[in-house]
Every structure is written in C-alpha cells, then in structure tokens.
Amino acid sequence: PVAGVCVDAKKVSLIKSKHYYRTVLTATHELGHNLGAQHDGKADAKCPPDERFIMYIYLPKLNRTTPYYRNTWLFSNCSVESFKKTLISKECVKKKGSVYNEEEWMMFMMKEAGDVFTPSMQCYINYGPHNVHYG
C-alpha cells in the first residue's frame, strides 16, 4: 500500500522468499511503497524504469550470469522525494513513541524473525479471520 505507513491495515508487508538477496530486495521495495514511493517511471517520468532502481517494477534475477546493476541496491531520487513528502505529511511519524522498556526490548530481540507471529497469525492480523497461510 503506497504511503500506508500510518494506516493500521496497510502499514505492514508480508514477505516470503527462499533466497536471502531476493528477500532483502523485496522487503526494501515493499517498505518503499509503505513510505510513499510508486514504481519508477509510473508516477514521474523523471525516474524512468530502465535505470533499475529498487522501485523498478520487476526484481532482477540474481545469479552468476546476470549483469550487476548498482542501482538495484539504491532508491531513485524520485523515491527519496516521495519518502520525504510522506514523512513530512504523516502525523504518526511525528508522535513520540511510548516509553522505552529495555527488558521488553531484550525479550523481543531474543526471538528469531518470524517467531513473534506465525505466518498464519500474520495473515489473520492483517487480513482478517478467514485468511490463513498455506505453505
């Protein structure tokens, strides 16, 4: 969801991949949407899709035979400007969070990614009681 950073039902993205780099790229790309970025070339012709930045509509194939594109790991200027507009305009990112609880934080950090909520629970939380993960 584009610019959904402050909307409860839209401020999350579920990512599943067996390949580390694809997971990193997909999560980064989806976070870009949450922070207000469209696909490059879609909303603003100043950042054409052929430069293949993170917000390129397709993930690149990552293997030994594909050429290396430095931009694959960078956000375009258009995306960065979208982030700025979103972060300036959204009240939720301006609010000071609750008091930091070091014990709670340490307990959270001892868990592996994905252990806080099962995939089915993540689907339930985000999409309602009739949605579960099949995998």
LOMAR-399343 format. One record per atom (N, C-alpha, C, O): residue number from 0; residue in three letters; atom name; x, y, z. Coordinates in nm, 2 decimals. Example, Ala and Ser with C-alpha at 12.3 -4.5 7.8 and 13.67 -1.06 7.14 Angstrom:
<rs>
(r 0 ALA N (1.32 -0.57 0.78));
(r 0 ALA CA (1.23 -0.45 0.78));
(r 0 ALA C (1.32 -0.33 0.78));
(r 0 ALA O (1.42 -0.33 0.85));
(r 1 SER N (1.28 -0.22 0.71));
(r 1 SER CA (1.37 -0.11 0.71));
(r 1 SER C (1.29 0.00 0.79));
(r 1 SER O (1.34 0.11 0.80));
</rs>
This chain:
<rs>
(r 0 PRO N (0.08 -0.12 0.00));
(r 0 PRO CA (0.00 0.00 0.00));
(r 0 PRO C (0.09 0.13 0.00));
(r 0 PRO O (0.17 0.15 0.09));
(r 1 VAL N (0.07 0.21 -0.10));
(r 1 VAL CA (0.16 0.33 -0.11));
(r 1 VAL C (0.12 0.43 -0.01));
(r 1 VAL O (0.00 0.46 0.01));
(r 2 ALA N (0.22 0.48 0.07));
(r 2 ALA CA (0.20 0.58 0.17));
(r 2 ALA C (0.11 0.53 0.29));
(r 2 ALA O (0.05 0.60 0.35));
(r 3 GLY N (0.11 0.40 0.31));
(r 3 GLY CA (0.03 0.34 0.41));
(r 3 GLY C (0.10 0.33 0.55));
(r 3 GLY O (0.05 0.26 0.64));
(r 4 VAL N (0.21 0.40 0.57));
(r 4 VAL CA (0.28 0.39 0.69));
(r 4 VAL C (0.20 0.42 0.82));
(r 4 VAL O (0.24 0.37 0.92));
(r 5 CYS N (0.10 0.50 0.81));
(r 5 CYS CA (0.02 0.54 0.93));
(r 5 CYS C (-0.12 0.47 0.93));
(r 5 CYS O (-0.20 0.50 1.02));
(r 6 VAL N (-0.15 0.38 0.84));
(r 6 VAL CA (-0.28 0.32 0.83));
(r 6 VAL C (-0.26 0.18 0.89));
(r 6 VAL O (-0.19 0.10 0.83));
(r 7 ASP N (-0.33 0.15 1.00));
(r 7 ASP CA (-0.31 0.02 1.06));
(r 7 ASP C (-0.32 -0.10 0.97));
(r 7 ASP O (-0.23 -0.19 0.98));
(r 8 ALA N (-0.42 -0.11 0.89));
(r 8 ALA CA (-0.43 -0.22 0.80));
(r 8 ALA C (-0.33 -0.23 0.68));
(r 8 ALA O (-0.32 -0.32 0.61));
(r 9 LYS N (-0.26 -0.12 0.66));
(r 9 LYS CA (-0.17 -0.11 0.55));
(r 9 LYS C (-0.02 -0.08 0.58));
(r 9 LYS O (0.06 -0.06 0.49));
(r 10 LYS N (0.01 -0.07 0.71));
(r 10 LYS CA (0.15 -0.04 0.74));
(r 10 LYS C (0.24 -0.16 0.76));
(r 10 LYS O (0.35 -0.15 0.82));
(r 11 VAL N (0.20 -0.27 0.70));
(r 11 VAL CA (0.28 -0.39 0.71));
(r 11 VAL C (0.29 -0.45 0.57));
(r 11 VAL O (0.21 -0.42 0.48));
(r 12 SER N (0.39 -0.53 0.55));
(r 12 SER CA (0.41 -0.60 0.43));
(r 12 SER C (0.46 -0.74 0.46));
(r 12 SER O (0.55 -0.76 0.55));
(r 13 LEU N (0.40 -0.84 0.40));
(r 13 LEU CA (0.44 -0.98 0.43));
(r 13 LEU C (0.53 -1.03 0.32));
(r 13 LEU O (0.50 -1.01 0.20));
(r 14 ILE N (0.65 -1.08 0.35));
(r 14 ILE CA (0.75 -1.12 0.25));
(r 14 ILE C (0.78 -1.26 0.28));
(r 14 ILE O (0.81 -1.30 0.39));
(r 15 LYS N (0.79 -1.34 0.17));
(r 15 LYS CA (0.84 -1.48 0.18));
(r 15 LYS C (0.92 -1.51 0.06));
(r 15 LYS O (0.88 -1.50 -0.05));
(r 16 SER N (1.04 -1.55 0.09));
(r 16 SER CA (1.14 -1.59 -0.02));
(r 16 SER C (1.24 -1.69 0.04));
(r 16 SER O (1.27 -1.68 0.16));
(r 17 LYS N (1.29 -1.77 -0.04));
(r 17 LYS CA (1.39 -1.87 0.00));
(r 17 LYS C (1.53 -1.82 -0.03));
(r 17 LYS O (1.63 -1.88 0.02));
(r 18 HIS N (1.54 -1.71 -0.09));
(r 18 HIS CA (1.67 -1.65 -0.13));
(r 18 HIS C (1.69 -1.52 -0.06));
(r 18 HIS O (1.62 -1.43 -0.07));
(r 19 TYR N (1.80 -1.52 0.02));
(r 19 TYR CA (1.84 -1.40 0.10));
(r 19 TYR C (1.83 -1.27 0.03));
(r 19 TYR O (1.76 -1.18 0.07));
(r 20 TYR N (1.90 -1.26 -0.08));
(r 20 TYR CA (1.91 -1.13 -0.15));
(r 20 TYR C (1.77 -1.09 -0.21));
(r 20 TYR O (1.74 -0.97 -0.21));
(r 21 ARG N (1.70 -1.18 -0.26));
(r 21 ARG CA (1.56 -1.15 -0.31));
(r 21 ARG C (1.47 -1.10 -0.19));
(r 21 ARG O (1.39 -1.01 -0.21));
(r 22 THR N (1.49 -1.17 -0.08));
(r 22 THR CA (1.41 -1.12 0.04));
(r 22 THR C (1.45 -0.98 0.08));
(r 22 THR O (1.36 -0.90 0.11));
(r 23 VAL N (1.58 -0.95 0.08));
(r 23 VAL CA (1.62 -0.82 0.11));
(r 23 VAL C (1.56 -0.72 0.01));
(r 23 VAL O (1.51 -0.61 0.05));
(r 24 LEU N (1.58 -0.75 -0.12));
(r 24 LEU CA (1.53 -0.65 -0.22));
(r 24 LEU C (1.38 -0.64 -0.21));
(r 24 LEU O (1.32 -0.53 -0.22));
(r 25 THR N (1.30 -0.75 -0.19));
(r 25 THR CA (1.16 -0.74 -0.19));
(r 25 THR C (1.11 -0.66 -0.07));
(r 25 THR O (1.02 -0.58 -0.08));
(r 26 ALA N (1.17 -0.69 0.05));
(r 26 ALA CA (1.13 -0.62 0.17));
(r 26 ALA C (1.16 -0.47 0.16));
(r 26 ALA O (1.08 -0.38 0.20));
(r 27 THR N (1.28 -0.44 0.10));
(r 27 THR CA (1.32 -0.30 0.08));
(r 27 THR C (1.22 -0.23 -0.02));
(r 27 THR O (1.18 -0.12 0.01));
(r 28 HIS N (1.19 -0.30 -0.12));
(r 28 HIS CA (1.09 -0.25 -0.22));
(r 28 HIS C (0.95 -0.22 -0.16));
(r 28 HIS O (0.89 -0.11 -0.18));
(r 29 GLU N (0.91 -0.32 -0.08));
(r 29 GLU CA (0.77 -0.30 -0.02));
(r 29 GLU C (0.78 -0.19 0.09));
(r 29 GLU O (0.68 -0.12 0.10));
(r 30 LEU N (0.88 -0.18 0.16));
(r 30 LEU CA (0.90 -0.07 0.25));
(r 30 LEU C (0.89 0.07 0.18));
(r 30 LEU O (0.83 0.16 0.23));
(r 31 GLY N (0.95 0.07 0.06));
(r 31 GLY CA (0.94 0.19 -0.02));
(r 31 GLY C (0.80 0.23 -0.06));
(r 31 GLY O (0.77 0.35 -0.05));
(r 32 HIS N (0.72 0.13 -0.09));
(r 32 HIS CA (0.57 0.16 -0.11));
(r 32 HIS C (0.51 0.21 0.02));
(r 32 HIS O (0.43 0.31 0.01));
(r 33 ASN N (0.54 0.15 0.13));
(r 33 ASN CA (0.48 0.19 0.26));
(r 33 ASN C (0.51 0.34 0.29));
(r 33 ASN O (0.44 0.41 0.35));
(r 34 LEU N (0.63 0.38 0.24));
(r 34 LEU CA (0.68 0.52 0.27));
(r 34 LEU C (0.64 0.61 0.16));
(r 34 LEU O (0.68 0.73 0.16));
(r 35 GLY N (0.56 0.57 0.06));
(r 35 GLY CA (0.51 0.66 -0.04));
(r 35 GLY C (0.56 0.65 -0.18));
(r 35 GLY O (0.51 0.72 -0.27));
(r 36 ALA N (0.65 0.56 -0.21));
(r 36 ALA CA (0.71 0.55 -0.34));
(r 36 ALA C (0.63 0.47 -0.44));
(r 36 ALA O (0.58 0.36 -0.40));
(r 37 GLN N (0.61 0.51 -0.56));
(r 37 GLN CA (0.55 0.44 -0.67));
(r 37 GLN C (0.66 0.36 -0.74));
(r 37 GLN O (0.78 0.38 -0.71));
(r 38 HIS N (0.62 0.28 -0.84));
(r 38 HIS CA (0.73 0.22 -0.92));
(r 38 HIS C (0.79 0.33 -1.01));
(r 38 HIS O (0.72 0.41 -1.06));
(r 39 ASP N (0.92 0.32 -1.02));
(r 39 ASP CA (0.99 0.42 -1.10));
(r 39 ASP C (0.93 0.42 -1.24));
(r 39 ASP O (0.91 0.32 -1.30));
(r 40 GLY N (0.91 0.54 -1.30));
(r 40 GLY CA (0.85 0.55 -1.43));
(r 40 GLY C (0.70 0.56 -1.43));
(r 40 GLY O (0.64 0.61 -1.53));
(r 41 LYS N (0.63 0.52 -1.33));
(r 41 LYS CA (0.49 0.52 -1.33));
(r 41 LYS C (0.43 0.65 -1.29));
(r 41 LYS O (0.35 0.71 -1.37));
(r 42 ALA N (0.47 0.71 -1.18));
(r 42 ALA CA (0.42 0.84 -1.14));
(r 42 ALA C (0.50 0.96 -1.19));
(r 42 ALA O (0.44 1.07 -1.19));
(r 43 ASP N (0.62 0.94 -1.22));
(r 43 ASP CA (0.71 1.05 -1.25));
(r 43 ASP C (0.81 1.01 -1.36));
(r 43 ASP O (0.89 0.92 -1.34));
(r 44 ALA N (0.80 1.07 -1.47));
(r 44 ALA CA (0.89 1.03 -1.59));
(r 44 ALA C (1.04 1.07 -1.56));
(r 44 ALA O (1.13 1.03 -1.63));
(r 45 LYS N (1.06 1.15 -1.46));
(r 45 LYS CA (1.20 1.19 -1.42));
(r 45 LYS C (1.28 1.07 -1.38));
(r 45 LYS O (1.41 1.08 -1.40));
(r 46 CYS N (1.22 0.97 -1.33));
(r 46 CYS CA (1.30 0.85 -1.29));
(r 46 CYS C (1.25 0.73 -1.38));
(r 46 CYS O (1.16 0.65 -1.33));
(r 47 PRO N (1.30 0.72 -1.50));
(r 47 PRO CA (1.25 0.61 -1.58));
(r 47 PRO C (1.28 0.47 -1.53));
(r 47 PRO O (1.38 0.45 -1.46));
(r 48 PRO N (1.20 0.38 -1.56));
(r 48 PRO CA (1.22 0.24 -1.51));
(r 48 PRO C (1.34 0.17 -1.56));
(r 48 PRO O (1.40 0.08 -1.49));
(r 49 ASP N (1.40 0.21 -1.68));
(r 49 ASP CA (1.51 0.14 -1.73));
(r 49 ASP C (1.64 0.16 -1.65));
(r 49 ASP O (1.74 0.10 -1.68));
(r 50 GLU N (1.64 0.25 -1.55));
(r 50 GLU CA (1.76 0.27 -1.47));
(r 50 GLU C (1.76 0.17 -1.35));
(r 50 GLU O (1.86 0.16 -1.29));
(r 51 ARG N (1.66 0.09 -1.34));
(r 51 ARG CA (1.65 -0.03 -1.25));
(r 51 ARG C (1.69 0.00 -1.10));
(r 51 ARG O (1.77 -0.07 -1.05));
(r 52 PHE N (1.63 0.10 -1.05));
(r 52 PHE CA (1.65 0.13 -0.90));
(r 52 PHE C (1.56 0.03 -0.82));
(r 52 PHE O (1.49 -0.05 -0.88));
(r 53 ILE N (1.57 0.04 -0.69));
(r 53 ILE CA (1.49 -0.05 -0.61));
(r 53 ILE C (1.34 -0.05 -0.64));
(r 53 ILE O (1.28 -0.16 -0.63));
(r 54 MET N (1.29 0.06 -0.68));
(r 54 MET CA (1.14 0.07 -0.71));
(r 54 MET C (1.11 0.03 -0.85));
(r 54 MET O (1.00 0.07 -0.90));
(r 55 TYR N (1.20 -0.03 -0.92));
(r 55 TYR CA (1.18 -0.09 -1.05));
(r 55 TYR C (1.06 -0.19 -1.04));
(r 55 TYR O (1.06 -0.26 -0.94));
(r 56 ILE N (0.98 -0.20 -1.14));
(r 56 ILE CA (0.86 -0.28 -1.12));
(r 56 ILE C (0.89 -0.43 -1.11));
(r 56 ILE O (0.81 -0.51 -1.04));
(r 57 TYR N (1.00 -0.48 -1.16));
(r 57 TYR CA (1.04 -0.62 -1.15));
(r 57 TYR C (1.17 -0.64 -1.07));
(r 57 TYR O (1.26 -0.55 -1.08));
(r 58 LEU N (1.18 -0.74 -0.99));
(r 58 LEU CA (1.30 -0.78 -0.92));
(r 58 LEU C (1.40 -0.83 -1.03));
(r 58 LEU O (1.36 -0.91 -1.11));
(r 59 PRO N (1.52 -0.80 -1.02));
(r 59 PRO CA (1.62 -0.85 -1.11));
(r 59 PRO C (1.65 -1.00 -1.08));
(r 59 PRO O (1.64 -1.04 -0.96));
(r 60 LYS N (1.69 -1.08 -1.17));
(r 60 LYS CA (1.73 -1.21 -1.15));
(r 60 LYS C (1.88 -1.20 -1.09));
(r 60 LYS O (1.96 -1.13 -1.15));
(r 61 LEU N (1.90 -1.26 -0.98));
(r 61 LEU CA (2.03 -1.25 -0.92));
(r 61 LEU C (2.10 -1.39 -0.93));
(r 61 LEU O (2.07 -1.48 -0.85));
(r 62 ASN N (2.19 -1.40 -1.03));
(r 62 ASN CA (2.27 -1.52 -1.04));
(r 62 ASN C (2.41 -1.48 -1.10));
(r 62 ASN O (2.43 -1.37 -1.14));
(r 63 ARG N (2.49 -1.58 -1.12));
(r 63 ARG CA (2.63 -1.55 -1.17));
(r 63 ARG C (2.63 -1.50 -1.32));
(r 63 ARG O (2.73 -1.44 -1.36));
(r 64 THR N (2.52 -1.53 -1.39));
(r 64 THR CA (2.52 -1.49 -1.53));
(r 64 THR C (2.46 -1.35 -1.56));
(r 64 THR O (2.47 -1.30 -1.67));
(r 65 THR N (2.39 -1.30 -1.46));
(r 65 THR CA (2.32 -1.17 -1.49));
(r 65 THR C (2.42 -1.05 -1.46));
(r 65 THR O (2.50 -1.06 -1.37));
(r 66 PRO N (2.41 -0.94 -1.54));
(r 66 PRO CA (2.50 -0.83 -1.51));
(r 66 PRO C (2.47 -0.76 -1.38));
(r 66 PRO O (2.35 -0.77 -1.33));
(r 67 TYR N (2.57 -0.70 -1.32));
(r 67 TYR CA (2.55 -0.63 -1.19));
(r 67 TYR C (2.50 -0.49 -1.22));
(r 67 TYR O (2.55 -0.42 -1.30));
(r 68 TYR N (2.39 -0.45 -1.15));
(r 68 TYR CA (2.33 -0.32 -1.16));
(r 68 TYR C (2.34 -0.25 -1.03));
(r 68 TYR O (2.28 -0.29 -0.93));
(r 69 ARG N (2.43 -0.15 -1.02));
(r 69 ARG CA (2.45 -0.08 -0.89));
(r 69 ARG C (2.31 -0.03 -0.84));
(r 69 ARG O (2.29 -0.03 -0.72));
(r 70 ASN N (2.23 0.03 -0.93));
(r 70 ASN CA (2.11 0.09 -0.89));
(r 70 ASN C (2.01 -0.01 -0.83));
(r 70 ASN O (1.92 0.04 -0.76));
(r 71 THR N (2.03 -0.14 -0.85));
(r 71 THR CA (1.94 -0.24 -0.79));
(r 71 THR C (1.93 -0.22 -0.64));
(r 71 THR O (1.84 -0.26 -0.58));
(r 72 TRP N (2.04 -0.17 -0.58));
(r 72 TRP CA (2.05 -0.16 -0.44));
(r 72 TRP C (2.03 -0.01 -0.39));
(r 72 TRP O (2.06 0.02 -0.27));
(r 73 LEU N (1.98 0.07 -0.48));
(r 73 LEU CA (1.96 0.21 -0.44));
(r 73 LEU C (1.82 0.26 -0.47));
(r 73 LEU O (1.76 0.20 -0.56));
(r 74 PHE N (1.77 0.36 -0.40));
(r 74 PHE CA (1.65 0.42 -0.43));
(r 74 PHE C (1.67 0.54 -0.53));
(r 74 PHE O (1.78 0.61 -0.51));
(r 75 SER N (1.59 0.56 -0.62));
(r 75 SER CA (1.60 0.67 -0.72));
(r 75 SER C (1.57 0.80 -0.64));
(r 75 SER O (1.51 0.80 -0.53));
(r 76 ASN N (1.61 0.91 -0.70));
(r 76 ASN CA (1.58 1.05 -0.65));
(r 76 ASN C (1.43 1.06 -0.63));
(r 76 ASN O (1.38 1.13 -0.54));
(r 77 CYS N (1.35 1.01 -0.73));
(r 77 CYS CA (1.20 1.02 -0.72));
(r 77 CYS C (1.15 0.95 -0.59));
(r 77 CYS O (1.06 1.00 -0.53));
(r 78 SER N (1.20 0.83 -0.57));
(r 78 SER CA (1.16 0.76 -0.45));
(r 78 SER C (1.19 0.83 -0.32));
(r 78 SER O (1.11 0.85 -0.23));
(r 79 VAL N (1.31 0.89 -0.31));
(r 79 VAL CA (1.36 0.96 -0.20));
(r 79 VAL C (1.27 1.08 -0.17));
(r 79 VAL O (1.23 1.12 -0.06));
(r 80 GLU N (1.23 1.15 -0.28));
(r 80 GLU CA (1.14 1.27 -0.27));
(r 80 GLU C (1.00 1.22 -0.22));
(r 80 GLU O (0.94 1.29 -0.14));
(r 81 SER N (0.96 1.11 -0.27));
(r 81 SER CA (0.83 1.06 -0.22));
(r 81 SER C (0.84 1.02 -0.07));
(r 81 SER O (0.74 1.05 0.00));
(r 82 PHE N (0.95 0.97 -0.02));
(r 82 PHE CA (0.96 0.94 0.12));
(r 82 PHE C (0.95 1.07 0.20));
(r 82 PHE O (0.89 1.07 0.30));
(r 83 LYS N (1.02 1.17 0.15));
(r 83 LYS CA (1.02 1.30 0.22));
(r 83 LYS C (0.88 1.36 0.23));
(r 83 LYS O (0.84 1.40 0.34));
(r 84 LYS N (0.81 1.35 0.12));
(r 84 LYS CA (0.67 1.41 0.12));
(r 84 LYS C (0.58 1.33 0.22));
(r 84 LYS O (0.51 1.39 0.30));
(r 85 THR N (0.60 1.20 0.22));
(r 85 THR CA (0.52 1.11 0.31));
(r 85 THR C (0.55 1.14 0.45));
(r 85 THR O (0.46 1.16 0.54));
(r 86 LEU N (0.68 1.14 0.49));
(r 86 LEU CA (0.72 1.15 0.63));
(r 86 LEU C (0.69 1.29 0.68));
(r 86 LEU O (0.66 1.31 0.80));
(r 87 ILE N (0.69 1.39 0.60));
(r 87 ILE CA (0.66 1.53 0.64));
(r 87 ILE C (0.51 1.54 0.66));
(r 87 ILE O (0.46 1.61 0.75));
(r 88 SER N (0.43 1.47 0.58));
(r 88 SER CA (0.28 1.49 0.59));
(r 88 SER C (0.21 1.39 0.69));
(r 88 SER O (0.09 1.42 0.72));
(r 89 LYS N (0.27 1.29 0.74));
(r 89 LYS CA (0.21 1.19 0.82));
(r 89 LYS C (0.23 1.22 0.97));
(r 89 LYS O (0.35 1.23 1.01));
(r 90 GLU N (0.12 1.24 1.04));
(r 90 GLU CA (0.13 1.27 1.18));
(r 90 GLU C (0.19 1.16 1.27));
(r 90 GLU O (0.26 1.18 1.37));
(r 91 CYS N (0.16 1.03 1.23));
(r 91 CYS CA (0.20 0.92 1.31));
(r 91 CYS C (0.35 0.91 1.33));
(r 91 CYS O (0.40 0.86 1.43));
(r 92 VAL N (0.43 0.96 1.23));
(r 92 VAL CA (0.57 0.95 1.24));
(r 92 VAL C (0.63 1.07 1.32));
(r 92 VAL O (0.75 1.07 1.35));
(r 93 LYS N (0.55 1.16 1.35));
(r 93 LYS CA (0.59 1.28 1.43));
(r 93 LYS C (0.57 1.26 1.58));
(r 93 LYS O (0.63 1.33 1.66));
(r 94 LYS N (0.48 1.16 1.61));
(r 94 LYS CA (0.45 1.14 1.75));
(r 94 LYS C (0.56 1.07 1.82));
(r 94 LYS O (0.62 0.97 1.77));
(r 95 LYS N (0.59 1.11 1.94));
(r 95 LYS CA (0.69 1.04 2.02));
(r 95 LYS C (0.63 0.91 2.07));
(r 95 LYS O (0.52 0.91 2.12));
(r 96 GLY N (0.70 0.80 2.06));
(r 96 GLY CA (0.66 0.67 2.10));
(r 96 GLY C (0.64 0.65 2.25));
(r 96 GLY O (0.68 0.74 2.32));
(r 97 SER N (0.60 0.54 2.29));
(r 97 SER CA (0.58 0.51 2.43));
(r 97 SER C (0.72 0.50 2.49));
(r 97 SER O (0.82 0.49 2.43));
(r 98 VAL N (0.72 0.50 2.62));
(r 98 VAL CA (0.84 0.49 2.70));
(r 98 VAL C (0.92 0.36 2.67));
(r 98 VAL O (0.86 0.25 2.66));
(r 99 TYR N (1.04 0.37 2.64));
(r 99 TYR CA (1.13 0.26 2.61));
(r 99 TYR C (1.14 0.17 2.73));
(r 99 TYR O (1.17 0.21 2.84));
(r 100 ASN N (1.11 0.04 2.71));
(r 100 ASN CA (1.12 -0.06 2.81));
(r 100 ASN C (1.24 -0.16 2.77));
(r 100 ASN O (1.22 -0.24 2.68));
(r 101 GLU N (1.35 -0.15 2.83));
(r 101 GLU CA (1.47 -0.22 2.79));
(r 101 GLU C (1.45 -0.37 2.81));
(r 101 GLU O (1.49 -0.45 2.72));
(r 102 GLU N (1.38 -0.41 2.92));
(r 102 GLU CA (1.35 -0.56 2.94));
(r 102 GLU C (1.26 -0.62 2.83));
(r 102 GLU O (1.29 -0.72 2.77));
(r 103 GLU N (1.16 -0.54 2.79));
(r 103 GLU CA (1.07 -0.58 2.68));
(r 103 GLU C (1.15 -0.59 2.55));
(r 103 GLU O (1.13 -0.69 2.47));
(r 104 TRP N (1.23 -0.49 2.52));
(r 104 TRP CA (1.31 -0.49 2.40));
(r 104 TRP C (1.41 -0.61 2.39));
(r 104 TRP O (1.42 -0.68 2.29));
(r 105 MET N (1.47 -0.64 2.50));
(r 105 MET CA (1.57 -0.76 2.51));
(r 105 MET C (1.49 -0.89 2.48));
(r 105 MET O (1.54 -0.98 2.42));
(r 106 MET N (1.37 -0.90 2.54));
(r 106 MET CA (1.30 -1.03 2.52));
(r 106 MET C (1.26 -1.04 2.37));
(r 106 MET O (1.26 -1.15 2.31));
(r 107 PHE N (1.22 -0.93 2.31));
(r 107 PHE CA (1.18 -0.93 2.17));
(r 107 PHE C (1.30 -0.96 2.08));
(r 107 PHE O (1.29 -1.04 1.99));
(r 108 MET N (1.42 -0.91 2.12));
(r 108 MET CA (1.54 -0.93 2.03));
(r 108 MET C (1.59 -1.07 2.04));
(r 108 MET O (1.67 -1.11 1.95));
(r 109 MET N (1.55 -1.15 2.14));
(r 109 MET CA (1.60 -1.28 2.15));
(r 109 MET C (1.52 -1.38 2.06));
(r 109 MET O (1.56 -1.49 2.04));
(r 110 LYS N (1.42 -1.33 2.00));
(r 110 LYS CA (1.34 -1.41 1.91));
(r 110 LYS C (1.39 -1.40 1.77));
(r 110 LYS O (1.44 -1.29 1.73));
(r 111 GLU N (1.38 -1.51 1.69));
(r 111 GLU CA (1.42 -1.50 1.55));
(r 111 GLU C (1.31 -1.44 1.47));
(r 111 GLU O (1.19 -1.44 1.51));
(r 112 ALA N (1.35 -1.38 1.36));
(r 112 ALA CA (1.25 -1.32 1.27));
(r 112 ALA C (1.14 -1.43 1.23));
(r 112 ALA O (1.18 -1.54 1.20));
(r 113 GLY N (1.02 -1.39 1.24));
(r 113 GLY CA (0.91 -1.48 1.21));
(r 113 GLY C (0.86 -1.56 1.33));
(r 113 GLY O (0.76 -1.63 1.32));
(r 114 ASP N (0.93 -1.56 1.44));
(r 114 ASP CA (0.89 -1.63 1.56));
(r 114 ASP C (0.79 -1.55 1.65));
(r 114 ASP O (0.73 -1.61 1.73));
(r 115 VAL N (0.78 -1.42 1.63));
(r 115 VAL CA (0.69 -1.35 1.71));
(r 115 VAL C (0.55 -1.38 1.67));
(r 115 VAL O (0.47 -1.41 1.76));
(r 116 PHE N (0.52 -1.39 1.54));
(r 116 PHE CA (0.39 -1.44 1.50));
(r 116 PHE C (0.41 -1.54 1.39));
(r 116 PHE O (0.49 -1.52 1.30));
(r 117 THR N (0.33 -1.65 1.39));
(r 117 THR CA (0.34 -1.75 1.28));
(r 117 THR C (0.29 -1.68 1.15));
(r 117 THR O (0.22 -1.58 1.16));
(r 118 PRO N (0.32 -1.74 1.04));
(r 118 PRO CA (0.27 -1.69 0.91));
(r 118 PRO C (0.12 -1.68 0.91));
(r 118 PRO O (0.06 -1.58 0.86));
(r 119 SER N (0.05 -1.78 0.97));
(r 119 SER CA (-0.10 -1.78 0.97));
(r 119 SER C (-0.15 -1.66 1.06));
(r 119 SER O (-0.25 -1.60 1.02));
(r 120 MET N (-0.08 -1.64 1.17));
(r 120 MET CA (-0.12 -1.53 1.26));
(r 120 MET C (-0.10 -1.40 1.19));
(r 120 MET O (-0.18 -1.31 1.21));
(r 121 GLN N (0.01 -1.38 1.11));
(r 121 GLN CA (0.03 -1.26 1.04));
(r 121 GLN C (-0.08 -1.23 0.94));
(r 121 GLN O (-0.13 -1.12 0.93));
(r 122 CYS N (-0.12 -1.34 0.87));
(r 122 CYS CA (-0.23 -1.32 0.77));
(r 122 CYS C (-0.36 -1.29 0.85));
(r 122 CYS O (-0.43 -1.20 0.80));
(r 123 TYR N (-0.39 -1.35 0.96));
(r 123 TYR CA (-0.51 -1.32 1.04));
(r 123 TYR C (-0.51 -1.18 1.08));
(r 123 TYR O (-0.61 -1.11 1.07));
(r 124 ILE N (-0.40 -1.13 1.14));
(r 124 ILE CA (-0.39 -0.99 1.19));
(r 124 ILE C (-0.41 -0.89 1.08));
(r 124 ILE O (-0.48 -0.79 1.10));
(r 125 ASN N (-0.35 -0.92 0.96));
(r 125 ASN CA (-0.35 -0.82 0.85));
(r 125 ASN C (-0.48 -0.83 0.77));
(r 125 ASN O (-0.52 -0.73 0.71));
(r 126 TYR N (-0.53 -0.95 0.75));
(r 126 TYR CA (-0.64 -0.97 0.65));
(r 126 TYR C (-0.77 -1.03 0.71));
(r 126 TYR O (-0.87 -1.04 0.63));
(r 127 GLY N (-0.77 -1.06 0.84));
(r 127 GLY CA (-0.90 -1.10 0.90));
(r 127 GLY C (-0.90 -1.25 0.93));
(r 127 GLY O (-0.81 -1.32 0.89));
(r 128 PRO N (-1.01 -1.29 0.99));
(r 128 PRO CA (-1.02 -1.43 1.04));
(r 128 PRO C (-1.03 -1.54 0.94));
(r 128 PRO O (-1.01 -1.65 0.97));
(r 129 HIS N (-1.07 -1.50 0.82));
(r 129 HIS CA (-1.08 -1.61 0.71));
(r 129 HIS C (-0.96 -1.62 0.62));
(r 129 HIS O (-0.97 -1.68 0.52));
(r 130 ASN N (-0.85 -1.57 0.67));
(r 130 ASN CA (-0.73 -1.57 0.59));
(r 130 ASN C (-0.62 -1.64 0.67));
(r 130 ASN O (-0.59 -1.60 0.78));
(r 131 VAL N (-0.56 -1.74 0.61));
(r 131 VAL CA (-0.45 -1.82 0.68));
(r 131 VAL C (-0.34 -1.84 0.57));
(r 131 VAL O (-0.36 -1.83 0.45));
(r 132 HIS N (-0.23 -1.88 0.63));
(r 132 HIS CA (-0.11 -1.91 0.54));
(r 132 HIS C (-0.11 -2.05 0.51));
(r 132 HIS O (-0.12 -2.14 0.59));
(r 133 TYR N (-0.10 -2.09 0.38));
(r 133 TYR CA (-0.09 -2.22 0.33));
(r 133 TYR C (0.05 -2.24 0.28));
(r 133 TYR O (0.08 -2.18 0.18));
(r 134 GLY N (0.13 -2.32 0.34));
(r 134 GLY CA (0.26 -2.34 0.29));
(r 134 GLY C (0.32 -2.46 0.33));
(r 134 GLY O (0.44 -2.49 0.30));
</rs>
